Structure formats: C-alpha cells, structure tokens
Amino acid sequence: MTTNYQVILCTFPSFELARQCAQNLVLQKLAACVNILPAMTSVYAWQGEIETAQEHLLIIKAQANYYAPIENWLKSNHPYEIPEIIALPVEQGLPDYLNWISSCHVSS
C-alpha cells in the first residue's frame, strides 16, 4: 500500500545539532514538523563492538515524496558516518493534520 505521508526517524549526538537540523528541515519546507526527543540511550553494534551513547531522536513528519531530499540533506549535514534514517509510512491520520502537512510543503 502506498501512502502520501511518512514519519522519518533520525538520531543525533547532541541536542544542539538535533535542533539545528529540525529548524533547517522546516525552514527549507522539507518537513512540516520535527519533534526532538531528548536524552535517550542507544545500545548498538558498531565495528565489532557493542556501543552505548546518549542521543536525541528526531521525528520528522513529511509527505512521502519528500523522502529523497530529506535523506540527502540529512546525509550531507550529519556527523555520523552512517546516520540512522528510517522512514515509516503513515497509514492513517487526522485528515486536517495530514492536509496541514501538505500545506507546509507548498512554496510561498
């Protein structure tokens, strides 16, 4: 099933980097809204070791056709060698909220 909207998850090592990213994505009209979840602990395998890090999670809301430019922007502006960039389809949502997401992508 194809959906017109998505939520993209991306972690950052500091709140300030996460905030700058969120602001830029909204200012450039790539995303309608970005939530920042602070101070979570991530445990992951990296280069044969188990790592633990404090990170900040971005929850990016956008139209699905904006995935490629969002991914490109994140890859170009992210400090990690391989950043987490995962898109989840929005299967249902309040129609007024989804319409608002669409309206945020329209050039002014």
N, C-alpha and C positions, 0 to 999 in steps of 0.2 A: 504494500500500500504506500502510495506517495503522499506526503504531507507538505503543506506550504510553509510550515513553521518548524523551528528547531530550538533546542537548548544546547549550547556548546559549553563544555567544561574545560577549564584550563587552570593549572596551579602555578603560583608564583612564590619565590622565596621570601619576599618581603611585602608588607602592606603597601609601602610607597610605590613599588613597581606595579603592584596589582591595581592600585588606584589610578596611576598614570595610564595604564593600559585601558582600564574601563572608561576613563574620560575620553581618551583618543578614539576608541571604537564608537562611542556615542556621538562625539563631535563630528567624526567623519561619516556619520549616518550608516555605518556598517551594522550597528546593533541598535535596538530600540532601548534596551535596558541591560545593565550589567550589575548583578549583585556580587558583593565581596563577602565571603565567609571567612572570618579571621581565625588565625591561630589553631589550625588543625594539625594533627600529627600524621605524617605519611610514613609507612614502612614499605620498602620496595627493594627488589633485587636490582643491582647495578654493577656491571663489570665483575660478576662473580662474588659479590659481597652483598650482605643484607644491610641496607642503609635506613636510617631514621632521620626525618627532617621536619621542622616546623614550616608549614606552607599556608598560603592563602588561596582559597578556591574562588575563581570567577565563574559565575553562572550567567552566560551570555544568551539573551533572547533575540532572535532574528528570524527573518524569512529564510527558508531553506536555500533559495538561490543566492544568498549572500555567503554561503559557507566558504567557497573558494577564496574570495577576497579577505574574509576574516582569517582563514588559515594562513594565507600568505602574509598578512600583516602580523599575526602572532609569531610566526616563524622568524620573520625579519627583526622583530623587536623583543624577542625573548632571550633571557640569559642562559637558558638550559640548552645543552647540545641536542637533546631530543625532548621537546616540551610535550606535556600531555595536552592533546587537543582531541576531544571526543565529542561528536555530535549525536544527540538523541532526538528522534522525531517527536513532535507534539501531536499526539493522536486526537486529542480533544482539548477544548479550552473555551472560556467565555468568549462568545463571538465579538463583543465590544472590545475586549482586551486584544484579541488577535487582529482586529481591524486597526487598533491603535498601533500595534507593532508594524503593520503595513504602512501606516501613515508616517511613521518615523523614517522610513527609507526614501520617501519622496523628496527630491531636491527642492530646496527653497529658492 
